[in-house]
Amino acid sequence: MSWLYLLLAVAALAIAFKTATAGVMVVALLAAFGLLLAWLMGLLAARVESRSGDPTMIVDPAELIRLREQAEARRAAASMGTPPDA
């Protein structure tokens, strides 16, 4: 979708260069700038989204507490020399 903004920005620049009136040129240049900015923001948003982690992999607090308790039990069992429970 963001590539469509770039295409429209190029079209607006073409209109700005081909027109004979100053008013249309200013409007077309402002539209081209806005569309170019929208394309850039869409490109950056896609990059950030691709680098973000999977939200389904977030550990909830109850699971985190359970994992900490298991780790503490393993450490205690290792220090006592007994094999940890599975």
C-alpha positions as protocol buffer text, in pm:
chain_id: "A"
residue {
  index: 1
  type: MET
  ca { x: 0 y: 0 z: 0 }
}
residue {
  index: 2
  type: SER
  ca { x: 282 y: 240 z: 76 }
}
residue {
  index: 3
  type: TRP
  ca { x: 419 y: 202 z: -276 }
}
residue {
  index: 4
  type: LEU
  ca { x: 93 y: 345 z: -406 }
}
residue {
  index: 5
  type: TYR
  ca { x: 174 y: 666 z: -217 }
}
residue {
  index: 6
  type: LEU
  ca { x: 508 y: 686 z: -395 }
}
residue {
  index: 7
  type: LEU
  ca { x: 342 y: 639 z: -732 }
}
residue {
  index: 8
  type: LEU
  ca { x: 89 y: 910 z: -654 }
}
residue {
  index: 9
  type: ALA
  ca { x: 366 y: 1142 z: -536 }
}
residue {
  index: 10
  type: VAL
  ca { x: 548 y: 1099 z: -867 }
}
residue {
  index: 11
  type: ALA
  ca { x: 224 y: 1169 z: -1052 }
}
residue {
  index: 12
  type: ALA
  ca { x: 169 y: 1483 z: -845 }
}
residue {
  index: 13
  type: LEU
  ca { x: 523 y: 1598 z: -927 }
}
residue {
  index: 14
  type: ALA
  ca { x: 456 y: 1539 z: -1296 }
}
residue {
  index: 15
  type: ILE
  ca { x: 140 y: 1749 z: -1270 }
}
residue {
  index: 16
  type: ALA
  ca { x: 335 y: 2023 z: -1091 }
}
residue {
  index: 17
  type: PHE
  ca { x: 597 y: 2034 z: -1366 }
}
residue {
  index: 18
  type: LYS
  ca { x: 346 y: 2026 z: -1654 }
}
residue {
  index: 19
  type: THR
  ca { x: 100 y: 2287 z: -1527 }
}
residue {
  index: 20
  type: ALA
  ca { x: 100 y: 2648 z: -1638 }
}
residue {
  index: 21
  type: THR
  ca { x: -66 y: 2803 z: -1333 }
}
residue {
  index: 22
  type: ALA
  ca { x: 107 y: 2873 z: -1004 }
}
residue {
  index: 23
  type: GLY
  ca { x: -188 y: 2770 z: -788 }
}
residue {
  index: 24
  type: VAL
  ca { x: -210 y: 2421 z: -934 }
}
residue {
  index: 25
  type: MET
  ca { x: 166 y: 2387 z: -908 }
}
residue {
  index: 26
  type: VAL
  ca { x: 165 y: 2474 z: -535 }
}
residue {
  index: 27
  type: VAL
  ca { x: -121 y: 2233 z: -463 }
}
residue {
  index: 28
  type: ALA
  ca { x: 48 y: 1957 z: -662 }
}
residue {
  index: 29
  type: LEU
  ca { x: 383 y: 2013 z: -488 }
}
residue {
  index: 30
  type: LEU
  ca { x: 215 y: 2006 z: -145 }
}
residue {
  index: 31
  type: ALA
  ca { x: 31 y: 1688 z: -243 }
}
residue {
  index: 32
  type: ALA
  ca { x: 357 y: 1533 z: -366 }
}
residue {
  index: 33
  type: PHE
  ca { x: 531 y: 1624 z: -40 }
}
residue {
  index: 34
  type: GLY
  ca { x: 245 y: 1482 z: 169 }
}
residue {
  index: 35
  type: LEU
  ca { x: 231 y: 1162 z: -35 }
}
residue {
  index: 36
  type: LEU
  ca { x: 608 y: 1123 z: -16 }
}
residue {
  index: 37
  type: LEU
  ca { x: 590 y: 1163 z: 361 }
}
residue {
  index: 38
  type: ALA
  ca { x: 307 y: 907 z: 378 }
}
residue {
  index: 39
  type: TRP
  ca { x: 517 y: 663 z: 172 }
}
residue {
  index: 40
  type: LEU
  ca { x: 815 y: 710 z: 401 }
}
residue {
  index: 41
  type: MET
  ca { x: 607 y: 659 z: 715 }
}
residue {
  index: 42
  type: GLY
  ca { x: 450 y: 344 z: 568 }
}
residue {
  index: 43
  type: LEU
  ca { x: 793 y: 210 z: 480 }
}
residue {
  index: 44
  type: LEU
  ca { x: 923 y: 277 z: 832 }
}
residue {
  index: 45
  type: ALA
  ca { x: 611 y: 125 z: 990 }
}
residue {
  index: 46
  type: ALA
  ca { x: 657 y: -192 z: 786 }
}
residue {
  index: 47
  type: ARG
  ca { x: 1021 y: -212 z: 894 }
}
residue {
  index: 48
  type: VAL
  ca { x: 936 y: -171 z: 1263 }
}
residue {
  index: 49
  type: GLU
  ca { x: 658 y: -429 z: 1235 }
}
residue {
  index: 50
  type: SER
  ca { x: 891 y: -682 z: 1072 }
}
residue {
  index: 51
  type: ARG
  ca { x: 1142 y: -646 z: 1356 }
}
residue {
  index: 52
  type: SER
  ca { x: 892 y: -662 z: 1642 }
}
residue {
  index: 53
  type: GLY
  ca { x: 851 y: -985 z: 1833 }
}
residue {
  index: 54
  type: ASP
  ca { x: 556 y: -1218 z: 1818 }
}
residue {
  index: 55
  type: PRO
  ca { x: 302 y: -1104 z: 2080 }
}
residue {
  index: 56
  type: THR
  ca { x: 188 y: -1462 z: 2135 }
}
residue {
  index: 57
  type: MET
  ca { x: 533 y: -1542 z: 2275 }
}
residue {
  index: 58
  type: ILE
  ca { x: 494 y: -1300 z: 2568 }
}
residue {
  index: 59
  type: VAL
  ca { x: 498 y: -1485 z: 2899 }
}
residue {
  index: 60
  type: ASP
  ca { x: 218 y: -1399 z: 3140 }
}
residue {
  index: 61
  type: PRO
  ca { x: 303 y: -1327 z: 3506 }
}
residue {
  index: 62
  type: ALA
  ca { x: 167 y: -1659 z: 3639 }
}
residue {
  index: 63
  type: GLU
  ca { x: 380 y: -1856 z: 3393 }
}
residue {
  index: 64
  type: LEU
  ca { x: 683 y: -1644 z: 3480 }
}
residue {
  index: 65
  type: ILE
  ca { x: 637 y: -1715 z: 3852 }
}
residue {
  index: 66
  type: ARG
  ca { x: 606 y: -2087 z: 3778 }
}
residue {
  index: 67
  type: LEU
  ca { x: 925 y: -2083 z: 3570 }
}
residue {
  index: 68
  type: ARG
  ca { x: 1113 y: -1897 z: 3846 }
}
residue {
  index: 69
  type: GLU
  ca { x: 997 y: -2152 z: 4104 }
}
residue {
  index: 70
  type: GLN
  ca { x: 1116 y: -2436 z: 3881 }
}
residue {
  index: 71
  type: ALA
  ca { x: 1454 y: -2269 z: 3835 }
}
residue {
  index: 72
  type: GLU
  ca { x: 1492 y: -2216 z: 4210 }
}
residue {
  index: 73
  type: ALA
  ca { x: 1399 y: -2581 z: 4273 }
}
residue {
  index: 74
  type: ARG
  ca { x: 1661 y: -2692 z: 4019 }
}
residue {
  index: 75
  type: ARG
  ca { x: 1925 y: -2472 z: 4180 }
}
residue {
  index: 76
  type: ALA
  ca { x: 1838 y: -2604 z: 4527 }
}
residue {
  index: 77
  type: ALA
  ca { x: 1847 y: -2963 z: 4402 }
}
residue {
  index: 78
  type: ALA
  ca { x: 2179 y: -2906 z: 4227 }
}
residue {
  index: 79
  type: SER
  ca { x: 2335 y: -2759 z: 4539 }
}
residue {
  index: 80
  type: MET
  ca { x: 2214 y: -3055 z: 4746 }
}
residue {
  index: 81
  type: GLY
  ca { x: 2340 y: -3308 z: 4490 }
}
residue {
  index: 82
  type: THR
  ca { x: 2005 y: -3471 z: 4418 }
}
residue {
  index: 83
  type: PRO
  ca { x: 1865 y: -3500 z: 4066 }
}
residue {
  index: 84
  type: PRO
  ca { x: 1590 y: -3243 z: 3992 }
}
residue {
  index: 85
  type: ASP
  ca { x: 1228 y: -3347 z: 3933 }
}
residue {
  index: 86
  type: ALA
  ca { x: 1114 y: -3350 z: 3572 }
}
